Amino acid sequence: MRPEALNPLFAEVETLEGVGPKLMKPLERLGLTRVKDVAYHLPERFVSRRSIADLDEGTEGEQVIIALTAVEHRAPRSGSRGPHRVLAQDAVGNICALTWFGKAAYSARKLLPVGERRWVAGRLDRYGDMLQIVHPDHVEVDSAGQMGRLSEPVYRLAEGLTQPRVAGLVEQALARLPDLPEWIEPGQLERSGWPAWSAALQLAQETTEERARDRLAYDELLANSLALLLVKAEGRRRKGQALVGDGRLWAKLQLPFALTGAQTRSIAEIEGDMAQDAPMLRLLQGDVGAGKTVVALNAMLIAVEAGKQAALLAPTEILARQHYETLRRMLAPTGVEIALLTGRAKGRERESILMGLMDGSIQLLVGTHSIFQDTVAYKDLGLAVVDEQHRFGVAQRLALAGKGRRAPHTLAMTATPIPRSLTLAQYGEMDVSRLDELPPGRQAIDTRVIPQERMDEVVEGVARHLAGGQQAYWVCPMVHDNEVADIAAAEMRYAALKERFGEDVVLVHGQLRSEIKDAAMERFASGQAKLLVATTVIEVGVDVPSATLMVIEQAERFGLAQLHQLRGRVGRGAEKSTCLLLRGGALTETGRARLALMRETQDGFRIAEEDLELRGGGELLGTRQSGEAAFRIANLDQVQRLLPVAHADARLLVDRDGGLTSERGEAARLLLYLFERDWGVQLLRGG
């Protein structure tokens, strides 16, 4: 149970004054559902204002505070959507327009009665020959209230929220901060000059004090590292089962290729782990096409040779079915019984699979999250393989690991290369094997960047490609058209391409019903359809060797990791493959550099490292996935500077006080709950 001391922070945001149903929706869009969320909603920047006596002292584009007297209100004509302008004069008679648009205009007359002086804060701009302030930030009767706003935080907003409203909620949240014991090691606190936790939150909300932000980021990194290390320590304490295969099943495989050195090395590391009593917890990190499936299959056959069962967990039904078909073909000479379990399995089919798992006749199971539901029981699960690990949370992995009589070995896999400097942040509880070389004969993919204006040429190129008997992908960034931004929609692109190519075109995206999506994929995989239009649902798991052309529309809207994954869907056969990156007109220097990098290399690990340098911030691990949330406080620079220290401190704490029963250990428990790493706390006896 969560400690009572934290209850004020985990109270619903509705408990703050002024928060009703109307305000809840925009707050939810920002993820601000509890008092804690509001307290940690840090300003994106601070606006600095200058107090000026008259408009002659100000410059265009400057944030100012000035005393103005309203002389005339100019409301828009009835039914018009024009602005409401208030003409106001300064102390020496200069005229300025204060301008409001939309519903905000209704408050203008009340805020600025004609003939009365008000103190106005906002950005000074020019409209025609007249200076103006559009949507003043503040209008006050007394100058005293404005003087405190010479430096003011600017928060990320959602429609329906204003800066003053968020600032007021933050002030209320900070007033509820409890008095918590210190969880940072005293020496570290002193060396860094960091304030106490509550003081750091207060300072981070009110000033640009870097040490306050660093302290809060360190808290988050320490909580993450501590939780991951507790998982690792608990795994070593749990009674596992040493599994040693005799190689008889592996010898029956008819692999058409030789293993790479990286595959051989990784297999040896996994075999060594599985031969130990302590449950394996290892990450297999491999680039697109590096051969992770074969390495995982070797591990699963070790479990089966040792008389146990193995399960492979995939994040999507498409990927699960792809794995099932691939493994079923490879295992045909071995006689190993394999089954597929997804949410679509119903009635007798599902019952038959569940019975086969319970009596042990099914030796290897492939499936989606269905495979760790309470109703799924195994006779003796020896190995759990989790594919595309970044899409699952640690809690889900632990649920699967609890399925065996004894703790099964766990092998997690990811095709998303992660820079070494960030591996601790995501996989701090795991040992890591890296497949850093591609199988021989893997062809380079010809990658080109093409302006969107040449769309007609691209479509003609696709026509020639299909006429030659080959297949192609066309990927769009969104499913439905967005009226605000010029974003290509998969459905609209599908309609246009279908008009040109007829029944040769199929559509796949995440909002389609499973049976429709599977039917489209089956038509494409079997060669009946020649062109697959899709969103990033095909980012992983689609393996069609005869598809040799990938078109990615508005490529600048994708992360580099996604572009690399999508490009990896082609180049899987003997034919030369091409990837066309269609770019929009408004391309930043960073965007240009990223697309140039895609042209230059196919090394996913290099792409990940250089992308890290190009981004310099933003989301740490590429596109957000459905597993653990990205860090909310720590930015990229802070992760690189502070994570090694936080990880070392967490390791020291676990080594000295694995049960977190000391005074500092009890404080660390509060930290884990505060950052919702509850799964780390729950592993502790009495946690």
N, C-alpha and C positions, 0 to 999 in steps of 0.2 A: 504493500500500500504506500501511496505517496505520503511523505512526511507532512504533518499538519502545518509546519512552518511555511510550506510553499503554497498552501491553499489560497491565500490572497492573490497570488500571481496566476493561478490556474482558474480563477473565477471567470465566468463568462463575461464577455465585453459589455453585454447588456447591463451589467451591474454598475457601469460608469454612468455618471450623470449626463443626461441628454441623449443617450443612445436608445433609440427605439427601432421598430421594424424598418422604417424608411432608411435609417442610417446603416442598418446591419448589412444590407446588400453590398454597398461599396466597400465596407470594411472587410467583408468575406472575400471580395475579389482581391484584396491585398493580403489575404491570409491573416487578418487581425481579428481573431475570434475570441481571444482571451486577454486578460489584463497583461500577461507576460508578453504577448505578441506586440502589444502597443508599446510597452516599455522598451522593447528591443527594436522598434521601428525607428532606426537611426536616420538623421537627416542625410540627404544625398549631397548637399552642399550648404553653404551659408551665404546669404546675401548681405553685402555691406552697403550701408546707406550713409549719405552725407546730409547734414542739416544745412539748408541754405536760406538766406533772408529774403531773396527775391529770385525770379526766374533768370535774370541776367547772370547770376552766379553759377547756374547749372549748365551742363553740357548734354547734348543728345546721347541717349543710351545709358545715362547715369541713373543710379538708384538714389532718390532724394527724399527728404522730408521737408515740407514747406507749408507755411500758413497761407490759405487761400480763402477768399470770400466769394460765394456764389452770386452771380449777377443775373443769370438767365438759364432756364431749363428749355432745351429743345428736344421734345419727345418725337418719336417717329410717327408718321401718319397712321391712322387707324388701319389695321390689317397689314401694315408694312413690317418687314423684318429688319428695318434699319436700326441704328444704334440710338441710345438716349445719351445726349450730350449736355453737360453742364458747363456753361462758360463761367470761369472764375478768375478773379484778379488777385495779384500779389500785393505786397505792401506799397509798391511804387506804381501800381496801375497796369502792369503787364497782364495780358489775358492768356489764359491756358484753358484747353478743353479737357474735361474729365469725362471719359467715354465708357459706357456700359453696353454690352450686347445681351440679348436673350432675357431670361428671367431675372438675371441679376439687376436689370435696369429698374425693376419695381421698387428697389430700396433707395434709389438715387435721391428722390425728393425728400425722403425722411432723413437721409444722411447729410444732405447739403441744402438746408433751407435758404432761400434767397435772402441776402443781406447779413448772414451770420458767418463768422469766421470759423474755419475748421482746419485742423492739422492733417495733411494728406501725405501718405507714404506710397511711393510707386516709382515706376521707370519712366523717365522723361524722354519722349520721342517727338517726332514732328509729323503732322498731317497737313500737307499742303504748305501754307504759309504760317500755320499756327502750331505752337507746342501743344502736346497733349499727353495725358497719362491714361492708358487704357486699363480698365478694371483696377483701380487703386487697391493696393494691398490692405491699407488701413485708412480709416477716416475717423478722427477723434476730436472731441471738443477741447480737451486739455493737452497741452504740449508734453506734460510729464509722462503720459502713457506712451508717446511716440519715441521719447529719448531712449527708452529701453529697447527700441527696435532698430538701433543703428546697425546692429549685427543680429541677424535672425535666421533660424534654420529653415531650409526648404525641403519638404518631405515629398516622397513619391505619393501620388494621389490616384484615386479612381473617380470616375464620373459620379458626382453627388457629394464629393468631399471638397473642402477648402483648406488652405494652409492654416488659418486660425482655428478651424474646427479640430484638425489633427493635433495641432500644438496644445489645445486645451485638453484633449484626451490623454496626450502624453504626460502633461502636467499631473493629471489625476492618477495615472498609472504609477508615476514616480512617487507620488505621495503614499502609495500602498506598499512600497518595497519593504519587506521584512528585514530584520536584523539577522544576517546569516554568518556563521563562522567562516574563517578563511580556509580555502582549500589549496591555495598555491603555497608551495614550499617557501618558508620565510626568506631564505637566502636569495631565491629567484626574485621574490617581490622587492627586496632591497636593492639588488643589482640593477633591476630594470627601472626602479623609481615609479612603480605602478601604484595608483590609488587603490583603496578598498573597493569591493565590488559595487556597492550602492553609489559610492562617490564617482566611480568610473562611469556608470550609467548616466548619472546627473551631468557630468562634464561632457560626455559624448553627445548628449542632447542639446547642450547649451553652447559648446565651444568647438574649436577645431583641434583641441588637445589630442595629439597623436598617441601619447602614452595611455590615455583613457581607452581609446579605440583598440590599441594593442592588447591591453589587459583583457578586454571583453573577447577579442579574437582568441587570445590564449586560453581563456576559459572554455570556449567552444572546442578548440583543438585538443585540449587536455581531456575533456569529457569524451570525445570521440576515440582518442587513443586509449584511454583507460577502459572503455567499454570493449573495444576490440581485443585488448590484451587479456581482459577477464574471460572473454570467450575462448581465447587460446589456452589460458591456464586451466579453465574448466575442462576443456577437451583433453588436456594431458592428464587430468585427474580421473576422468571417467574411464571405466573399464571397457576397453575395446576388444578387438579380436585380431590376432596376427593372421594375415592371409598370404599364403604362398602358393602360387600356381605351379603346375608341372609342365606347362607349355604345350600340352597335347591339342588344345583347341586352337591356339594361336598358329600352330604348325599346319593346321588344316586350311587356314585362310589362303586364298590365291591372290595375293596382292600383285597388281601389274606394275609395281614400281618399287624401288629401293628406298628405305627410310633415309631421311637426312640426318646429319650429325646432331642437329638440335632435337629431332624426334627421338633418336637413340638415347641422348643424354637425359631428356625429360622422362622417358620410359623408365630408365634406370633409377631416377630420383623417386618416381612414384612407386616402383616396385619396392625400393628400400623403405619408404614410409609405410606401405601396406603390410610389410613383414613385421612391423612393430605392434605391441599391444596397444599403445596409445593411438587413438583415432587420428588418421591423417587429416590435415586441413591445408590443402595446397591449391594454389591458383595456377592454371595453365594459361599463359598469356601468349597469344599467337596472332600474327598478322593475317589478313585475308588470304586464304589459300595455303596457309603454312602447314596444314595437315593435323589440326587438333583432334578431329574425329577419330583418326587412326590411333592416336595416343590414348584417347579416352576408351576406345574399344579394347585396347590391350589391357587397361586397368579393369574393365568390366569382365573380361575373360578370366583374369586372375581370380576375381571373386567367384565366378561360376566354377572354375576348375577347383577351387577350394570348397565347393559345396554350398556356396551362398548365392544370394540374389543380388542383382544390380538394378538401379533405376536411374534414368536420365530425364532431368527436368528441363523443359524448354519454355521460353516466355510466351510464345504464340502458338496457335494451332497449326499455322502454316509451317513453322519451323519444326514442330513436333512431328508432323506427318513427313516432312522431308527427311528428318533423322531416321524415322522408322523405316522408310523405304530404303534408304541408303544402307542401314545396318542389316535389314532383312536380306538384302542382296549379298552383302559381304559375309553374313553368317550362314548362308545356305549350305556350304559344305560341312559345317560343324555340327548341325543338328540341334543347336541351341534354340530353345523355345522363347520367342520374343512376342510382345503384345504392345498395343497402343491404347492408352487411356486418356481421353480428353472429355471436356464437358458435354460433348455431343453423344457420348456412349450412353445408351439408355436401355432399360428393360433387361432382356435376357443376355444381350451382348455384355452389358456392364456386370451383371451377376456372374457370368462365366469368367470374366477377367478377375473379379474380386476373389472368386473361389480358387482360381489358378494361382493367385498370389499367396493365398492362405495355405494351400496344400503344397506349394513349392514347384508345381508343374510349370509355371511361368518363371523362367530364370532371369529374364531381362525385360524391364518395363520402360517404355518411352511415353512421356505424357506432358501435359501442361500442369498448372497448379493443382489440378484434380488429384494428382498422385500423393499429395501430402494432406488430404482431407482426413477427418477422423474415421470415416467409414472404410478407408483403405488400410488393410493390415497385411503385413508380409510374414511369411513363414520364418525367414531369416535374412534380413537385408544386410549385406556386407559392404556395399559401396553405393553412395549417392553422387551422381554427376550433375552439376548445375551448369547449363549452357547459358551464354550471354549473362553472366553473373551480375553485371551492372544494372540489369533490369529487375533484380530481386533484392529485397532487404535482408539484413542479417537475421531478422526474426523468422522469415520464411525458410531460410537455410537451416536454422535451428529446428524448425518444425519437422523438416524432412529428416534431419539427423536423429530425431527422437523416435523414428519408426522401427528401428531394429531391436532385437532382444538385447544386444549390447550396442554401444554407440558405433554406427557404421563409419567407415572412412568417407571423407568428402573431398571430391575433386571439383573445383569450380573452373569454368573456362570463360574467356572473353576474347573476342576478335577486335575489341576496341583498344588500340595501343594507348597506354597511359605513360606519360613521362615518369622517369624514375623518381623525380623529385616529388611527385604526387602519389606514388604507389602507397606510401604509408597512410595517406589520408583515406584512401578507399579500401585498402586491403591490409591494414596494419596487423590483423590477427592471423595472416596466412604466410606460409612459405610460398615462394614464387618460382615457377619454371617458365622460361621464355623460349618460344619458337621464333628465333630471329633469323632464320634462313628459309627460302622458298624451295620447294621440290625442284629438281632439275627438269628443264624443258618447259617450265612455266613461262609463257610469252609476255613480253612487255605490252601494255595497252597504250595505243596511240591516243593521247589526250590532247584535245584542242579546245580553245576558248573562242566562242563565236558570238558576235553581237546579236541581240534579240531581233534587230531589224532584218536579219537575214533568215528569218523564219521560213519563208517560202523555199529558199534554197535547201534548208535542212529537211523540210518535208519531201522535196524531190529526191534528196539523198537517201532518205528512209525508203522511198518508193523503189529506187534502184536496188537497195539492200534486200528488200523483201522479194523483189522480182528474181534475185539471184538465189532464192531458196533459203535464205538465212532469217533469223528472228531478231527482234529488237525490243528494248525497254524504252519507255518514255515516262520520266518521273516529274511530277509537279509538286510544289511545296504545300498546297492546301487542297481540301476536298471541295469546298464551295467557294464561289467567287466572293470577293470582299469588295463592297462598293466604295469603301474609303481608300484602300490601297490597291494599286494595280498589281494584284497577285493572280497568277494563272491558277485556274481551278482544274483539277483532274477531270471532273465531270464535263466541263465545257471543252477541254482539250480532247477528251474521248469522243464527244459528239462530233467535233470538227474532223478528227482523224477517221472516225467511222464513216463519215460521209464520203471520205476519199477512198478508204480501203475496205469498206464493207465488213463482212463477218470475220475478216482476218484480225480484227481488233477486239480485245477484251479489256475490262476495267476491274481493278482491285483497289479497294481502300478500306480502312478500318471500320467504317460505318455501314458496310454491307453486311447482310446476314451471312453467317458462316457457310451455309450450303451454297449460296450464290458465289461467294468468294472462292470456295474450294472448287466449284465447277469451272470457274474462269481460269484458276491456276492449273487445273487438270488439262483444259483445252490447250493452254500455252505449253505446259510441260510435255504434252504428247505430240506437239507440233501441229495440231489442228488450227490453232490461232498463231499468227505470225508476229503480232505487235501487242505488247502488254503495257497499258497505260496505268500508272499507279502513283500512290503517295509513298512515303518512306516505309510503309508496311513491308516492302520487299527488301529493306535494308539488310536483313540477315535471313539466311535459311533457304533462299531460292537458288537452286542449282540446275541450270538448263544449259548444257555445254554448247548447244547450237545457237544460243543467243549471243551474238558477237557485236552488237551495237547498243550503247547506252546513251540516251539523250536526257540531260538534266536541265530542266527549264528554270530560269532565274536562279542560277547556281550560287550567286552571291548571297542568297538568303539561307543557304545551308551552312552548317558548321563543317570544318575541314574533316573531322572524324566521320561525319555522315557522308560527305562526298567520297571519301576513301572507301567506306563500306559499300556504297552504291556502285562505285566503279568496279568493285570486286565481284559484282554479279556477272560480269563478262570476263573473257579471257580464261575460260575454264575448259576449253576444248583445243583442238589442234589448229583451228582457223585463227587468223589475225583478228584482233578485236580493237574497237574504237570507242572512245568516250567523248561526247560533245557536251561542253559546258556552255549553255546559253546564258549570257549575262545581260542585265539591264543597262540602261544608259548612265544612271547615277552610281558610279563605282568609286568608292573611297580608295585612298592609297593602300590602306590595309587590305581591303577587299581585292585590289589588284595584285598585291603581293601574295595573298592566299591562293588565288587562282593560278598565278605563275608557279607557285610551289607544287600545285597539283600536276601541272604540265611537266615539271622537272623531274619528279621522283614518284615511285610507287612504294617506297619504304614507309610503312605505316608508323614505325617508331620514330623515324626522322621527322615525318609530318607532325606527329604529336609534339615532339620537342620544339620544333620551329613555330608551330601554332601557338605554343605557350609563350614564346618570345613575342610573336606578333600581337597576341591579344593583350598581354600585360595586365589582365583583369577579367572581370566578367565571370561567367560560370566556369568552375574549375575543371569539370570533367566532361566538357562538350554539352550536347543537348541533354536536357533533363530527362531522366527515365523514371520508371515507376517504382524503383527501389527506394533506398534511403535518400532523403532530401539532400540537396547540395547545402554547403555551409551557408548560413544566413548572415553571419557576422563577418567571418574571416574572408578577406579578399586574397587574390592570388599572391601578392607580395607578402602578406602576413603568413600565408601557408608556407611559403618557401623559407621565410626567416624564422618562424616560430614553431613550426611543426616538429622539426628534429628535437628541439629542446623539450617541447611538451611530451613527445613520445618517450624520450629518455626519462623524464620525470615520472610519467605514468608507469614505465617499466620498473623503476626503482620502488615506487609505491606498492606495486603488485608483488614484487619480490620480498619486500619487508612486511607487507600487511595485506596478503591476498584476500583476506576476509573483510577488509576495510572496517576493522573494529576499533582501531586507535582513534584518538581525538581528530587527527587529520583525516583518517579513513572515513569517519562519520561525516565529516564535512564534504569529502569527495562523493559520498553517496548522494548528498543533497545536489551536488553538481550534476551527477548523472541523471537524476530526476528532472532537474531544471532544464537540461538540454534534451530531455526525452530519449535518453539512451537506456530506457527502462529494462530492455533485454539484458543489458550488462548487469544491472542490479539484481534482477531476478535469478541470475546464476548463483548468487551468493547465498549461503545458508542463512536463513532468517532475513533475506533481502526483501 
